[in-house]
Amino acid sequence: MKTRITELLGIEHPIFQAAMSWASSNSALVIAVSNAGGMGVLAAGPLRIEDFKRIISEIRSGTKKPWGLNIPLNNPKAREMLDIAFDAKVPVMVASQGGPREHLARFHAIGTKWLHVVASVEHARKAEAAGVDALVVDGAEAGGHPPPSEVGTLVLVRRVVKAVKLPVVASGGIADGAGIAAMLALGAEAVQLGTRFIATPEASVHENYKRAVLEADVEGTAVVGRGMQPIRQLKNSFSRKYEEAQRSGAPAERLNAIFEESSVKQAALDGDVEWGKVEAGQSAGLVDEILPAAEVMRRLVAEAEAARRRLASL
Ligand SMILES: Cc1cc2nc3c(=O)[nH]c(=O)nc-3n(C[C@H](O)[C@H](O)[C@H](O)COP(=O)(O)O)c2cc1C
């Protein structure tokens, strides 16, 4: 499957492992996906600077294939991390949450391809005008930070593909080869999967987190924090407490306080899947097995090919 994205990035398959704070804040998952011909993406957000440097050097010695780095540009450590990424000549940036314009010239000068994560048509157009190389478009099914508009992937990806000339990577709700074929049919030129890659031995979250993803069905997630920066996570005691407070008309400060009581770290590191923020997408309901990342990649490619054959035979 050759697309403008596989050509741009020099990857074999149009499949990204999404940046996921904690779950892909390590080298093992990124290396496994990139070595399997996909695009492994390191989530730098939660990392301390010394760990960030160590993990970059582990990735560089673990794979000769292209790999990506996600830095949320509104992160207080973003500038320092960008300088380190520049010195390391990171092959691909997958930046989120903030404007890319001021960074593009120096990264393009060293050959870095810059992709930008967007969740609306307006931001897609802005990122294109700023000069990024491609877009990652997140729809409402996505784990982590879905679009505040809650427009689903099916509609948003199609709308953005029609609104811009840049190649688009579809993200949110994709967990198997049928989903990949669907997104390619919409005009996306690659896909990004987060939740599917949580259920791998390489993902750096607690076993309880992985088990919770396997156990969840498609109705098993909630959007918490509507009206602020909403997150999609598995339903648990924390999400119910927040929703109850919201339903009973609690003031914004009270909702904020409840939101801040919980963290992704609590779920990912300590395994507290009742009171932590267990970020995951609706596609958790399509994931029922922990498999090595290379095997996930192999199955995704085979399933996408099968889906294409099935469509061709209709
Ligand atoms: C546990 C988790 C953590 C995430 N952390 C980040 C992050 O640090 N930066 C980012 O740009 N997106 C983050 N996301 C969003 C993913 O990059 C991606 O858009 C999403 O997982 C796609 O939806 P899916 O989970 O249905 O595949 C996160 C998602 C999850 C599930």
The ligand as an SDF file (V2000), in Angstrom:
LIG
                    3D

 31 33  0  0  0  0  0  0  0  0999 V2000
   -3.4820    6.5770   26.7410 C   0  0  0  0  0  0  0  0  0  0  0  0
   -3.4520    7.6560   25.6850 C   0  0  0  0  0  0  0  0  0  0  0  0
   -2.5730    8.7130   25.8130 C   0  0  0  0  0  0  0  0  0  0  0  0
   -2.4950    9.6820   24.8040 C   0  0  0  0  0  0  0  0  0  0  0  0
   -1.5350   10.6670   24.8880 N   0  0  0  0  0  0  0  0  0  0  0  0
   -1.3530   11.5180   23.8360 C   0  0  0  0  0  0  0  0  0  0  0  0
   -0.2580   12.4230   23.8340 C   0  0  0  0  0  0  0  0  0  0  0  0
    0.5760   12.4540   24.7530 O   0  0  0  0  0  0  0  0  0  0  0  0
   -0.1320   13.2680   22.7710 N   0  0  0  0  0  0  0  0  0  0  0  0
   -1.0270   13.2440   21.7040 C   0  0  0  0  0  0  0  0  0  0  0  0
   -0.8660   14.0130   20.7530 O   0  0  0  0  0  0  0  0  0  0  0  0
   -2.0780   12.3950   21.6940 N   0  0  0  0  0  0  0  0  0  0  0  0
   -2.2410   11.5160   22.7170 C   0  0  0  0  0  0  0  0  0  0  0  0
   -3.2530   10.5910   22.6660 N   0  0  0  0  0  0  0  0  0  0  0  0
   -4.1080   10.4990   21.4550 C   0  0  0  0  0  0  0  0  0  0  0  0
   -3.4980    9.4940   20.4670 C   0  0  0  0  0  0  0  0  0  0  0  0
   -2.3160   10.0140   19.9050 O   0  0  0  0  0  0  0  0  0  0  0  0
   -4.4750    9.1280   19.3290 C   0  0  0  0  0  0  0  0  0  0  0  0
   -4.9650   10.2860   18.7460 O   0  0  0  0  0  0  0  0  0  0  0  0
   -5.6430    8.2510   19.7780 C   0  0  0  0  0  0  0  0  0  0  0  0
   -5.1840    7.2200   20.6290 O   0  0  0  0  0  0  0  0  0  0  0  0
   -6.3350    7.6450   18.5680 C   0  0  0  0  0  0  0  0  0  0  0  0
   -7.5210    6.9980   18.9340 O   0  0  0  0  0  0  0  0  0  0  0  0
   -7.6340    5.4260   19.2990 P   0  0  0  0  0  0  0  0  0  0  0  0
   -7.1400    5.3320   20.6980 O   0  0  0  0  0  0  0  0  0  0  0  0
   -9.0790    5.1670   19.1300 O   0  0  0  0  0  0  0  0  0  0  0  0
   -6.7720    4.6520   18.3460 O   0  0  0  0  0  0  0  0  0  0  0  0
   -3.3700    9.6200   23.6780 C   0  0  0  0  0  0  0  0  0  0  0  0
   -4.2870    8.5540   23.5850 C   0  0  0  0  0  0  0  0  0  0  0  0
   -4.3380    7.5750   24.5660 C   0  0  0  0  0  0  0  0  0  0  0  0
   -5.2950    6.4310   24.3870 C   0  0  0  0  0  0  0  0  0  0  0  0
  1  2  1  0
  2  3  1  0
  2 30  2  0
  3  4  2  0
  4  5  1  0
  4 28  1  0
  5  6  2  0
  6  7  1  0
  6 13  1  0
  7  8  2  0
  7  9  1  0
  9 10  1  0
 10 11  2  0
 10 12  1  0
 12 13  2  0
 13 14  1  0
 14 15  1  0
 14 28  1  0
 15 16  1  0
 16 17  1  0
 16 18  1  0
 18 19  1  0
 18 20  1  0
 20 21  1  0
 20 22  1  0
 22 23  1  0
 23 24  1  0
 24 25  2  0
 24 26  1  0
 24 27  1  0
 28 29  2  0
 29 30  1  0
 30 31  1  0
M  END
$$$$
